[in-house]
Amino acid sequence: MSESPNKNNKDRLFKMIYGREENKAWTLSLYNAINGSDYTNPDDIKINTIDDVMYLGMKNDVSFIISETMNIYEQQASYNPNMPIRQMIYAGKLYSKYVEDNGVNIYGSGLKKFPAPKLICFYNGGDERPEREILNLSDAFEKPEEADIDAKVTMININYGKNEKLMEACRTLREYAWIVDAIRRKRKKTDLDKAIEETIRELDEEALLKPFLMGHLAEVKDMCLREYSEDEIKEMFKKDGLEEGLQKGLQRGVEKTRISAVKNMMQKLGLSLENAMDVLMIPEDERKVIIQGVKDSK
């Protein structure tokens, strides 16, 4: 029997698969596939994702330490050239926590050693991108030649059919890529809720992910509904030229902008009022005002 979805859980399917303690064997398999390593003990991984650190409303997906490296993984369904600054900000939080947790004296005269950062972005959006590319923080600087700091993110295209060698080396990644692709294809013919459930049930019986996803079906459907709705919303606002205004309005907490955004999502995407507010991550203590505003504007 599947569990009820946790309404406070804003995670993505990628994080559900690779960011949980119970799934460290899958995380290790993904790490091995990317790095060409052959670690066999999942307990070698120490997951250190900071769940309460958010940047522009988004949490980091997965971070963990293994083999003296600090691995920061992010999954993105839309191309984002600002990933280096986002990952660098998160890395700073992780190293600060590492110093505190391990009692490292960074003010002493002796050199302290730290896990090396490895920044990876897994891309599975609709735009055509190379199988692998490097995003550099210095590209965002006004005077990159004068910068004393840089960061690079390796962006790996994990759309179904891409990076075949990587998919062969990590079975769960191939299954995840198939799930994303199948939901997108089905979404064109049926509603999102049905597309998600049909896709999970149609997974091969021998698929590693199937028992886990079926056992958490309600939670999976809840997070996928939110995730795919977010992608469609981004596209909708891009086409309408409202993306920048929406982002600024939400960050400033502008009530009218939020009400307008919620109404747009309900009308154009067929979302319920509650789901629209979930996607926009509107705080619980502000929802009564938004609900009343939507009712008053009808």
Summary of the structure (lengths in Angstrom):
residues: 298
radius of gyration: 20.4
end to end distance: 39.8
largest distance: 66.4
contacts: 838
relative contact order: 0.11
helix: 53%
strand: 13%
